[in-house]
Amino acid sequence: MSDVSDLADRVQSGELRLYELEDHADEATAAAARRELLRRETESDPDAVGEFAFDAADVHGSNIENLVGGVQVPMGVAGPVSVNGEAADGEYYLPLATTEGALVASVNRGCSAIRAGGGATARVLKNGMTRAPVFRVADVAEAKTVAEWVRENEAALAAAAESTTSHGELQSVTPYVVGDSVFLRFSYDTKDAMGMNMATIATGEAADVVEAETPAELVALSGNLCSDKKPAAINAVEGRGRTVSADVRIPRDVVEERFNTTPEAIEEANTRKNLVGSAKAGALGFNAHAANVVAAMFLATGQDAAQVVEGSNTITTVEAREDELYASVNLASLEVGTVGGGTKLPTQAEGLDILGVRGGGDPAGSNADALAELIATGVLAGELSLVSALASRNLSSAHEELGR
């Protein structure tokens, strides 16, 4: 404790800065010293955040700076749910980390209906992590020259980009011109990694080639045409990360038994709410609450939580057929990985183990594909359950019963 108090004293006196503590103590002691500092300087007693399962040395510098501890989020499971995917095939329990009561119960109800209907079909339709630097040119004539050079020299850009990684592959480079700005949207296959850092480093190398061979001057390695962690139509249309779809056909009697409503009522609720309502609102996502399931599975499996923004680019469709209900979800830009980042943390690694997708897949990329298919299935379950609850008018009673 004396080391902890001494370090806190030295920070308070100005002798040390918060980020310098690891230079004078091990990572766990440095974190304890920051908690002591918070006790002194704020009206808090951060004992609970000091209880965590990961090794402080493992996360310092790679996952977090100025470590004080860890935040616990309750995790539940929904399922089992049957999935007929190209990468995920079988019955799965879906880990969901959330503080929202009724969410896991709702997804669980959807999983039950999907299983009773014979399972969901899921497919990754497209894969490409993007980074889009912006360059300065003199005028539109010069901009066209740069764009044409890029189209004609994609192989040279690929060679430069791929020299920085043993896993990533450049798939395409698409130029966009706005006046004297040239944006180049690079798209990579990053295998089982989410790949944002990989794409950034690779694009930096390729940008050097563009500067050396054309009149363009790099302004920013990210020009927001990527587009990372913010609502963007380009991701909804062109995709980013995995574009993945899941659908299911549920017999009419199962719909009536599990959801206490009819396929026709569910179709109407989906059309008026998710399609017409979303269009009137100018939404990018045409769904009921896809972000809920994406966020919960992201937290449970160590994904980048901010990329839930892109994951909510989801369209939900429902069709009442003669003897069944057809429902689908399309997630245009789901950015996931099973290696790197938060996936190595102990509790998040256990979430990936529940799904059987931790680490690199064989072939490379298959584990991240499977994770994408499983998240899409979870979203489908959540959409079915919520839209059905609205159609049967029991949403408020369900939340009241489950304490929300």
Phi, psi and chi 1 to 4 in degrees:
 res  aa     phi    psi   chi1   chi2   chi3   chi4
   1 MET       -  -31.7 -176.8   64.0 -174.7      -
   2 SER   -61.8  -38.9   59.1      -      -      -
   3 ASP   -64.0  -40.8  -71.6  -17.4      -      -
   4 VAL   -63.6  -48.4  169.7      -      -      -
   5 SER   -64.6  -39.9  -63.7      -      -      -
   6 ASP   -63.4  -43.0  177.4   62.3      -      -
   7 LEU   -64.5  -42.0  -72.4  170.5      -      -
   8 ALA   -62.3  -40.4      -      -      -      -
   9 ASP   -58.6  -43.4  -70.7  -19.1      -      -
  10 ARG   -69.8  -31.5  -65.8  169.9   70.8 -177.3
  11 VAL   -70.8  -43.9  172.4      -      -      -
  12 GLN   -62.5  -35.0  -78.6 -169.6  -58.5      -
  13 SER   -77.4  -12.3   70.2      -      -      -
  14 GLY    92.0   -0.2      -      -      -      -
  15 GLU   -68.0  -37.1  179.6 -175.2  -13.2      -
  16 LEU  -123.4  153.3  -67.2  178.3      -      -
  17 ARG  -101.3  159.6  -61.9 -178.0 -178.9 -177.8
  18 LEU   -52.2  -41.9  -81.9  176.5      -      -
  19 TYR   -78.5   -5.4   63.9   82.4      -      -
  20 GLU   -94.1   -2.8  -64.5  175.6  -34.4      -
  21 LEU   -63.3  -35.6  -66.9 -178.1      -      -
  22 GLU   -67.7  -14.2  -79.3   78.9    7.0      -
  23 ASP   -78.0  -11.7  -65.2  -25.8      -      -
  24 HIS  -123.6   -2.6  -59.4  -89.1      -      -
  25 ALA  -160.2  166.2      -      -      -      -
  26 ASP   -69.3  165.7   64.6   79.3      -      -
  27 GLU   -62.5  -39.0  -69.9   82.2   -1.9      -
  28 ALA   -66.8  -39.9      -      -      -      -
  29 THR   -67.2  -40.1  -58.7      -      -      -
  30 ALA   -61.2  -41.1      -      -      -      -
  31 ALA   -64.5  -41.6      -      -      -      -
  32 ALA   -63.3  -36.4      -      -      -      -
  33 ALA   -65.7  -37.3      -      -      -      -
  34 ARG   -67.8  -37.4  -68.4 -169.6 -172.6   95.6
  35 ARG   -63.1  -40.6  -67.0 -164.5  -62.4  -85.7
  36 GLU   -62.3  -41.1  174.7   60.3   24.0      -
  37 LEU   -60.9  -42.4 -178.5   70.7      -      -
  38 LEU   -63.8  -37.5  -68.2  174.8      -      -
  39 ARG   -59.2  -42.1  -73.3 -171.4 -173.0   90.5
  40 ARG   -73.4  -36.4  -61.7  178.3 -173.8 -179.0
  41 GLU  -105.6   -6.4  -62.0 -158.4  -12.0      -
  42 THR  -133.3  165.9   69.2      -      -      -
  43 GLU   -88.1   64.7  -64.3 -178.7    2.5      -
  44 SER  -139.7  161.3   67.6      -      -      -
  45 ASP  -136.1   81.2 -171.7   12.3      -      -
  46 PRO   -78.9   52.4   31.3  -35.0      -      -
  47 ASP   -71.9  -41.0  -72.2  -23.7      -      -
  48 ALA   -63.6  -38.4      -      -      -      -
  49 VAL   -70.8  -13.9  -60.8      -      -      -
  50 GLY   -80.0   -4.9      -      -      -      -
  51 GLU  -101.5  107.9  -60.4  -66.6  -30.8      -
  52 PHE  -148.1  158.9   48.2   86.7      -      -
  53 ALA   -93.3  -16.0      -      -      -      -
  54 PHE   -87.9  163.6   53.6   81.7      -      -
  55 ASP   -85.8  125.0 -171.1  -36.2      -      -
  56 ALA   -56.6  -35.7      -      -      -      -
  57 ALA   -66.7  -30.2      -      -      -      -
  58 ASP   -72.4  -30.8  -70.7  -18.4      -      -
  59 VAL   -97.1  -21.9  -59.6      -      -      -
  60 HIS   -62.8  123.9  169.7   65.6      -      -
  61 GLY    86.6  -25.2      -      -      -      -
  62 SER  -104.6  -34.2   59.3      -      -      -
  63 ASN  -118.0  -22.0  -65.7  104.9      -      -
  64 ILE  -156.7  154.8 -166.0   74.8      -      -
  65 GLU  -121.7  158.3  -60.2   78.9   38.2      -
  66 ASN    51.2   46.1  -70.5  -12.3      -      -
  67 LEU   -57.1  133.8  176.9   70.2      -      -
  68 VAL  -118.6  -22.6  -64.7      -      -      -
  69 GLY   163.5 -146.0      -      -      -      -
  70 GLY  -139.7  151.7      -      -      -      -
  71 VAL  -106.6  128.9  173.4      -      -      -
  72 GLN   -96.5  134.6  -61.8 -177.8   67.8      -
  73 VAL  -120.4  129.2  179.3      -      -      -
  74 PRO   -57.7  139.9  -21.7   32.5      -      -
  75 MET  -123.9  132.2 -172.3  174.2   88.4      -
  76 GLY  -121.6  177.9      -      -      -      -
  77 VAL  -128.6  145.8  -68.0      -      -      -
  78 ALA  -117.0  147.6      -      -      -      -
  79 GLY   129.2 -168.0      -      -      -      -
  80 PRO   -73.1  154.7   29.0  -35.5      -      -
  81 VAL  -127.7  139.9   62.2      -      -      -
  82 SER   -88.5  129.4  -55.3      -      -      -
  83 VAL  -126.7  126.4 -177.5      -      -      -
  84 ASN  -108.2   82.8  -52.7  -52.0      -      -
  85 GLY  -111.9  173.7      -      -      -      -
  86 GLU   -80.1  -30.6  -72.0 -174.9  -36.6      -
  87 ALA  -107.9  -32.7      -      -      -      -
  88 ALA  -111.6  117.8      -      -      -      -
  89 ASP  -141.8  109.4 -171.2   16.0      -      -
  90 GLY   147.0 -156.9      -      -      -      -
  91 GLU  -109.7  136.4  -66.4 -158.3  -18.0      -
  92 TYR  -135.1  147.6  -62.8   84.7      -      -
  93 TYR   -97.5  134.4  -72.5   92.8      -      -
  94 LEU  -102.4  117.7  -53.7 -179.9      -      -
  95 PRO   -78.4  132.8   29.3  -32.8      -      -
  96 LEU  -133.6  117.7  -60.4  149.4      -      -
  97 ALA  -103.3  120.3      -      -      -      -
  98 THR  -160.7  161.5 -177.1      -      -      -
  99 THR  -112.6    8.1   57.5      -      -      -
 100 GLU   -93.4  110.5 -179.0 -179.1  -12.9      -
 101 GLY   -61.2  145.1      -      -      -      -
 102 ALA    87.5  -16.3      -      -      -      -
 103 LEU   -66.7  -51.1  176.6   60.0      -      -
 104 VAL   -63.8  -40.4  174.8      -      -      -
 105 ALA   -61.3  -39.9      -      -      -      -
 106 SER   -65.8  -47.1  178.6      -      -      -
 107 VAL   -63.1  -37.2  176.5      -      -      -
 108 ASN   -62.2  -40.2 -164.3   61.0      -      -
 109 ARG   -64.2  -41.4 -177.3  172.0   78.9  140.8
 110 GLY   -64.1  -40.1      -      -      -      -
 111 CYS   -61.4  -40.2  -72.8      -      -      -
 112 SER   -62.3  -42.4  174.5      -      -      -
 113 ALA   -68.4  -40.0      -      -      -      -
 114 ILE   -62.3  -43.5  -70.5  172.2      -      -
 115 ARG   -63.7  -41.8 -169.7  175.4 -173.6 -137.1
 116 ALA   -65.9  -25.6      -      -      -      -
 117 GLY   -86.0    2.1      -      -      -      -
 118 GLY   102.1    1.7      -      -      -      -
 119 GLY   102.3  159.7      -      -      -      -
 120 ALA   -92.4  146.5      -      -      -      -
 121 THR   -98.9  133.1  -60.4      -      -      -
 122 ALA  -134.8  141.5      -      -      -      -
 123 ARG  -145.9  136.2  -66.3  -70.5 -172.4  -86.1
 124 VAL   -82.7  120.7  172.1      -      -      -
 125 LEU   -95.4  -24.2  -53.9  173.3      -      -
 126 LYS  -159.8  150.3 -173.4  178.0 -180.0 -178.6
 127 ASN  -143.8  123.4  174.3   25.1      -      -
 128 GLY  -175.0  110.6      -      -      -      -
 129 MET   -83.7  133.8  176.2   50.1   66.3      -
 130 THR  -115.1  150.9   60.4      -      -      -
 131 ARG  -143.3  134.0  178.3   53.3   88.8 -158.0
 132 ALA  -130.2   93.0      -      -      -      -
 133 PRO   -70.6  157.4   26.4  -33.7      -      -
 134 VAL  -117.4  134.7   57.3      -      -      -
 135 PHE  -116.8  152.9  -63.1   82.2      -      -
 136 ARG   -99.1  135.6  176.9 -164.5  -51.2  112.6
 137 VAL  -131.2  174.6  -66.8      -      -      -
 138 ALA   -75.6  -40.1      -      -      -      -
 139 ASP  -164.5 -177.1   51.1   31.2      -      -
 140 VAL   -69.3  -28.5  -66.5      -      -      -
 141 ALA   -64.4  -44.8      -      -      -      -
 142 GLU   -66.6  -35.0 -159.9  166.2   88.4      -
 143 ALA   -61.5  -42.2      -      -      -      -
 144 LYS   -64.7  -38.9 -176.9 -180.0  179.5 -176.9
 145 THR   -60.1  -44.2  -62.2      -      -      -
 146 VAL   -64.7  -45.7  173.2      -      -      -
 147 ALA   -60.1  -42.6      -      -      -      -
 148 GLU   -66.1  -39.9  -70.9  176.6  -16.2      -
 149 TRP   -61.3  -41.5 -175.9   91.6      -      -
 150 VAL   -62.9  -44.6  167.6      -      -      -
 151 ARG   -62.3  -35.3  -67.1 -171.6 -176.4   98.9
 152 GLU   -84.8  -12.7  -66.7  167.6    0.6      -
 153 ASN  -126.6   33.0  -68.5  -87.4      -      -
 154 GLU   -62.0  -32.6 -165.5  169.2  -58.4      -
 155 ALA   -63.5  -40.2      -      -      -      -
 156 ALA   -66.5  -38.4      -      -      -      -
 157 LEU   -67.2  -38.1  -64.7  175.9      -      -
 158 ALA   -63.6  -41.9      -      -      -      -
 159 ALA   -61.6  -42.0      -      -      -      -
 160 ALA   -67.0  -47.2      -      -      -      -
 161 ALA   -62.8  -45.5      -      -      -      -
 162 GLU   -75.1  -10.6  -67.5  171.4   11.1      -
 163 SER   -69.8  -14.4   70.8      -      -      -
 164 THR   -94.1   -6.8   66.7      -      -      -
 165 THR  -146.7  147.0  173.6      -      -      -
 166 SER   -94.3   -0.8   57.9      -      -      -
 167 HIS  -120.0  -41.7  -59.5  -69.3      -      -
 168 GLY   -73.3  146.1      -      -      -      -
 169 GLU  -128.8  128.4  -63.3  177.9   12.5      -
 170 LEU   -74.4  125.6 -179.5   64.4      -      -
 171 GLN   -97.4  -37.2  -62.6  174.5  -44.3      -
 172 SER  -165.2  159.0   64.0      -      -      -
 173 VAL  -133.1  120.8 -174.2      -      -      -
 174 THR  -115.2  118.5  -54.0      -      -      -
 175 PRO   -81.3  144.1   -7.1   23.9      -      -
 176 TYR  -133.1  131.5  -64.0   84.8      -      -
 177 VAL  -114.8  131.6  172.2      -      -      -
 178 VAL  -133.6   98.4 -177.9      -      -      -
 179 GLY    59.9 -122.3      -      -      -      -
 180 ASP   -95.9   20.8   60.5   -5.6      -      -
 181 SER  -113.1  134.2  -64.9      -      -      -
 182 VAL  -119.3  121.8  177.4      -      -      -
 183 PHE  -103.7  135.7  -60.5   82.7      -      -
 184 LEU  -119.2  112.4  -58.1  178.9      -      -
 185 ARG   -93.5  102.6 -164.6  169.6 -166.9 -105.5
 186 PHE   -84.1  136.5  -71.1   73.7      -      -
 187 SER  -124.4  131.0  177.6      -      -      -
 188 TYR  -125.0  146.9  -60.7   87.0      -      -
 189 ASP   -90.3  111.7 -179.7   -4.7      -      -
 190 THR  -104.8   16.2   57.2      -      -      -
 191 LYS    59.2 -126.1  -51.4  -54.7  179.8 -176.0
 192 ASP   -87.8   -4.3  -74.4  -57.9      -      -
 193 ALA   -87.1  146.2      -      -      -      -
 194 MET   -58.2  -41.6 -178.7  -89.5  -76.5      -
 195 GLY    92.4    7.7      -      -      -      -
 196 MET   -63.6  -46.5 -169.3   67.0  -93.2      -
 197 ASN   -65.2  -40.7  -69.7  -22.4      -      -
 198 MET   -58.9  -45.9 -174.1 -171.5  -57.7      -
 199 ALA   -66.7  -36.9      -      -      -      -
 200 THR   -66.1  -46.7  -60.9      -      -      -
 201 ILE   -64.7  -43.6  -66.4  167.9      -      -
 202 ALA   -64.4  -40.6      -      -      -      -
 203 THR   -67.9  -34.1  -60.5      -      -      -
 204 GLY   -59.4  -41.0      -      -      -      -
 205 GLU   -66.7  -42.0 -165.7   72.3   16.8      -
 206 ALA   -67.2  -35.2      -      -      -      -
 207 ALA   -62.6  -34.1      -      -      -      -
 208 ASP   -60.5  -38.4  -70.6  -16.5      -      -
 209 VAL   -66.6  -43.1  176.1      -      -      -
 210 VAL   -58.9  -44.7  173.7      -      -      -
 211 GLU   -64.4  -38.2  -76.3 -165.5  -61.3      -
 212 ALA   -71.8  -30.4      -      -      -      -
 213 GLU  -105.4   -9.0  -61.2  -65.7  -26.5      -
 214 THR  -134.9  172.3   77.0      -      -      -
 215 PRO   -75.1   -5.7  -13.0   26.5      -      -
 216 ALA   -69.0  143.3      -      -      -      -
 217 GLU  -119.6  127.6  -63.1  179.3   39.8      -
 218 LEU   -67.2  129.8 -179.2   66.9      -      -
 219 VAL  -100.9  -47.0  174.5      -      -      -
 220 ALA  -150.4  137.6      -      -      -      -
 221 LEU   -68.6  -23.6 -165.0   51.3      -      -
 222 SER  -120.1  120.3  172.4      -      -      -
 223 GLY  -105.6   14.7      -      -      -      -
 224 ASN    71.1    5.0  -89.0   10.6      -      -
 225 LEU   -91.2    6.7 -156.5   70.0      -      -
 226 CYS   -63.6  -54.5  -47.7      -      -      -
 227 SER  -115.2  129.2  177.8      -      -      -
 228 ASP  -100.8  126.1 -169.0   36.9      -      -
 229 LYS    63.2   35.3  -58.7  175.4 -177.2  176.4
 230 LYS  -156.6  151.1   54.4 -167.7   71.4   70.8
 231 PRO   -61.7  131.4  -19.9   32.1      -      -
 232 ALA  -155.4  129.1      -      -      -      -
 233 ALA   -64.1  -30.4      -      -      -      -
 234 ILE   -61.4  -34.4 -165.0  167.6      -      -
 235 ASN   -72.5  -35.3  -69.5  -20.8      -      -
 236 ALA   -67.5  -30.5      -      -      -      -
 237 VAL   -93.8  -52.5  175.9      -      -      -
 238 GLU   -88.3  -21.8  -64.0  -65.2  -27.0      -
 239 GLY    87.6  158.7      -      -      -      -
 240 ARG  -156.7  135.4 -172.6  169.7 -163.8 -101.6
 241 GLY    72.7 -132.2      -      -      -      -
 242 ARG   -97.4  131.7  -98.9   81.7  175.8  173.0
 243 THR   -95.0  119.2  -61.3      -      -      -
 244 VAL  -137.4  142.5   56.6      -      -      -
 245 SER  -126.7  150.6  -75.2      -      -      -
 246 ALA  -141.1  143.0      -      -      -      -
 247 ASP  -144.5  169.3   65.4    4.5      -      -
 248 VAL  -155.1  150.9   66.5      -      -      -
 249 ARG  -119.8  118.4  -62.0  162.4   61.2  175.4
 250 ILE  -115.7  124.7  -55.5  175.7      -      -
 251 PRO   -55.8  147.5  -25.7   35.4      -      -
 252 ARG   -55.6  -42.2  178.3  175.9  -68.3  -87.4
 253 ASP   -66.8  -31.6   60.0  -20.5      -      -
 254 VAL   -69.6  -41.7  172.8      -      -      -
 255 VAL   -57.7  -48.2  171.2      -      -      -
 256 GLU   -66.1  -36.7  -66.5  172.7   -9.8      -
 257 GLU   -73.1  -46.4  175.1 -167.5  -10.0      -
 258 ARG   -81.8  -32.4  -57.9  -61.9  169.9   97.0
 259 PHE  -112.1   -5.4  -65.5  135.2      -      -
 260 ASN    56.2   38.0  -62.7  -46.3      -      -
 261 THR  -157.3 -172.0 -172.4      -      -      -
 262 THR  -115.4  159.7   64.7      -      -      -
 263 PRO   -56.6  -38.4  -28.2   37.0      -      -
 264 GLU   -63.9  -41.0  -72.1   77.7   12.2      -
 265 ALA   -67.5  -37.9      -      -      -      -
 266 ILE   -67.2  -41.9  -62.3  171.7      -      -
 267 GLU   -60.8  -45.2  177.8 -174.7   -7.1      -
 268 GLU   -64.5  -43.3 -178.7  178.6   11.3      -
 269 ALA   -61.6  -41.8      -      -      -      -
 270 ASN   -65.8  -43.1 -174.6   75.6      -      -
 271 THR   -64.1  -48.3  -61.3      -      -      -
 272 ARG   -73.0  -37.0  -65.6 -175.8 -174.1  -85.2
 273 LYS   -84.1  -63.3  169.9 -174.4  168.2   61.3
 274 ASN   -75.0  -30.8  -72.8  -18.7      -      -
 275 LEU   -98.1  -60.6  -55.2 -175.3      -      -
 276 VAL   -69.1  -47.0  178.7      -      -      -
 277 GLY   -61.4  -43.5      -      -      -      -
 278 SER   -65.4  -39.2  -63.3      -      -      -
 279 ALA   -63.3  -43.6      -      -      -      -
 280 LYS   -62.4  -35.1  179.4   63.8  175.5  174.3
 281 ALA   -78.5  -10.2      -      -      -      -
 282 GLY    71.0   30.7      -      -      -      -
 283 ALA   -75.3  154.0      -      -      -      -
 284 LEU   -89.1  -30.7  -67.6  177.4      -      -
 285 GLY  -100.1  128.8      -      -      -      -
 286 PHE  -108.5   72.8  -73.6   59.5      -      -
 287 ASN  -151.4  173.6   60.5   80.4      -      -
 288 ALA   -86.1  -51.3      -      -      -      -
 289 HIS  -162.4   45.4   68.4  149.3      -      -
 290 ALA   -55.1  -38.7      -      -      -      -
 291 ALA   -60.0  -29.0      -      -      -      -
 292 ASN   -59.0  -49.1 -120.3  -16.6      -      -
 293 VAL   -75.6  -40.4  178.0      -      -      -
 294 VAL   -58.4  -46.8  172.7      -      -      -
 295 ALA   -62.5  -44.1      -      -      -      -
 296 ALA   -65.7  -39.7      -      -      -      -
 297 MET   -76.8  -30.6  -67.9 -167.9   69.7      -
 298 PHE   -61.5  -48.2  -90.8   25.7      -      -
 299 LEU   -64.0  -36.4  -69.1  174.1      -      -
 300 ALA   -74.1  -20.5      -      -      -      -
 301 THR  -121.3   10.2   59.9      -      -      -
 302 GLY    80.0   27.3      -      -      -      -
 303 GLN   -83.4  169.2  -51.7  -54.3  -53.4      -
 304 ASP   -75.7  109.2 -170.0  -31.2      -      -
 305 ALA   -61.4  -31.8      -      -      -      -
 306 ALA   -65.6  -22.0      -      -      -      -
 307 GLN   -80.1    7.0  -70.2  178.0  -32.5      -
 308 VAL   -61.0  -27.9  172.1      -      -      -
 309 VAL   -53.1  -50.9  172.6      -      -      -
 310 GLU   -71.0  -35.1  -65.4   97.4  -63.9      -
 311 GLY   -63.9  -21.5      -      -      -      -
 312 SER   -81.8   -0.6   65.0      -      -      -
 313 ASN   -72.0   73.4  -81.2  -23.9      -      -
 314 THR  -127.8  137.3  -62.0      -      -      -
 315 ILE  -114.0  127.6  -62.9  176.1      -      -
 316 THR  -107.2  128.1  -60.1      -      -      -
 317 THR  -120.4  146.7   69.6      -      -      -
 318 VAL  -139.5  137.6  173.3      -      -      -
 319 GLU  -138.5  126.9  179.2 -175.2  -13.4      -
 320 ALA   -84.2  118.9      -      -      -      -
 321 ARG  -107.6  173.9  -63.4  176.1  177.1  174.5
 322 GLU   -55.0  -47.6 -177.1  176.3   -9.3      -
 323 ASP  -116.9   10.1  -62.3  -41.8      -      -
 324 GLU  -160.2  171.3   64.1 -173.8   12.5      -
 325 LEU  -111.0  129.0  174.3   75.0      -      -
 326 TYR  -106.3  133.3  172.9   82.5      -      -
 327 ALA  -140.4  145.4      -      -      -      -
 328 SER  -144.5  157.5   78.4      -      -      -
 329 VAL  -131.4  143.3  -67.5      -      -      -
 330 ASN  -126.1  115.4  177.0  -89.7      -      -
 331 LEU   -99.9  107.6  -73.6   70.0      -      -
 332 ALA   -72.6  -30.9      -      -      -      -
 333 SER  -143.8   73.6   46.0      -      -      -
 334 LEU   -99.8  113.2 -173.1   67.8      -      -
 335 GLU  -102.3  107.0  -63.3  143.0  -24.3      -
 336 VAL  -137.2  157.9  -65.5      -      -      -
 337 GLY  -152.0  159.0      -      -      -      -
 338 THR  -117.3    3.7   57.4      -      -      -
 339 VAL  -132.9  152.1  -62.0      -      -      -
 340 GLY    80.2  173.0      -      -      -      -
 341 GLY    56.6 -135.3      -      -      -      -
 342 GLY   -79.2   -4.6      -      -      -      -
 343 THR   -68.9  -17.7   65.6      -      -      -
 344 LYS   -86.6   -9.7   66.1 -176.6 -178.5 -177.4
 345 LEU   -68.4  145.6  -62.5  174.2      -      -
 346 PRO   -56.2  -50.2  -25.9   34.6      -      -
 347 THR   -70.3  -36.5   53.9      -      -      -
 348 GLN   -69.6  -36.5  -71.9   84.0  -18.1      -
 349 ALA   -62.3  -36.5      -      -      -      -
 350 GLU   -66.7  -35.7  -70.7  177.9    4.5      -
 351 GLY   -61.3  -42.4      -      -      -      -
 352 LEU   -65.9  -35.1  -69.2  168.8      -      -
 353 ASP   -64.9  -36.2  -77.9  -21.7      -      -
 354 ILE   -58.3  -36.6  -69.9  169.8      -      -
 355 LEU   -86.2  -13.6  -62.4  171.0      -      -
 356 GLY    75.1   31.2      -      -      -      -
 357 VAL  -128.0   17.7  -62.9      -      -      -
 358 ARG   -71.2  141.5  178.2  154.1   63.9  110.5
 359 GLY    82.9 -169.9      -      -      -      -
 360 GLY   -75.3  142.2      -      -      -      -
 361 GLY   -93.8  169.4      -      -      -      -
 362 ASP  -129.8  105.4 -176.0   15.5      -      -
 363 PRO   -74.7  165.2   29.1  -37.0      -      -
 364 ALA   -56.3  132.4      -      -      -      -
 365 GLY    98.7  -14.8      -      -      -      -
 366 SER   -71.0  -32.0   58.3      -      -      -
 367 ASN   -69.5  -41.4  -85.5   -2.6      -      -
 368 ALA   -67.4  -35.3      -      -      -      -
 369 ASP   -61.3  -44.0  -77.3  -13.3      -      -
 370 ALA   -62.8  -43.1      -      -      -      -
 371 LEU   -60.4  -42.1  178.1   57.8      -      -
 372 ALA   -61.8  -43.2      -      -      -      -
 373 GLU   -64.1  -36.2  -69.7  176.2   -7.5      -
 374 LEU   -73.2  -38.9  -67.8  168.2      -      -
 375 ILE   -64.7  -41.7  -68.4  174.4      -      -
 376 ALA   -60.7  -39.3      -      -      -      -
 377 THR   -65.7  -40.7  -59.9      -      -      -
 378 GLY   -62.1  -40.8      -      -      -      -
 379 VAL   -62.9  -42.7  168.5      -      -      -
 380 LEU   -58.8  -43.6  178.0   61.9      -      -
 381 ALA   -62.2  -43.7      -      -      -      -
 382 GLY   -65.7  -39.5      -      -      -      -
 383 GLU   -65.4  -45.6  -67.8  -68.0  -79.1      -
 384 LEU   -58.0  -44.6  -81.8  167.6      -      -
 385 SER   -68.2  -45.5 -174.0      -      -      -
 386 LEU   -69.4  -46.1  177.8   52.0      -      -
 387 VAL   -63.6  -36.1  176.6      -      -      -
 388 SER   -66.7  -39.4  -62.9      -      -      -
 389 ALA   -62.2  -39.0      -      -      -      -
 390 LEU   -67.5  -41.1  -69.3  165.5      -      -
 391 ALA   -64.8  -34.0      -      -      -      -
 392 SER   -93.1   -0.2   63.9      -      -      -
 393 ARG    62.1   34.8  -58.6 -172.3 -178.5 -174.2
 394 ASN  -117.1   17.8   68.7    4.0      -      -
 395 LEU   -62.1  -49.1  177.0   63.8      -      -
 396 SER   -66.4  -36.6   59.5      -      -      -
 397 SER   -69.0  -34.4   60.5      -      -      -
 398 ALA   -65.7  -42.8      -      -      -      -
 399 HIS   -67.3  -38.4  -83.9  -93.6      -      -
 400 GLU   -65.0  -40.2 -176.1  177.0   -2.2      -
 401 GLU   -65.4  -34.6 -179.7 -177.9  -21.0      -
 402 LEU   -96.4   14.8  -68.0  165.7      -      -
 403 GLY    84.6   22.6      -      -      -      -
 404 ARG  -121.9      -  -66.7  -72.8  -72.6 -171.9
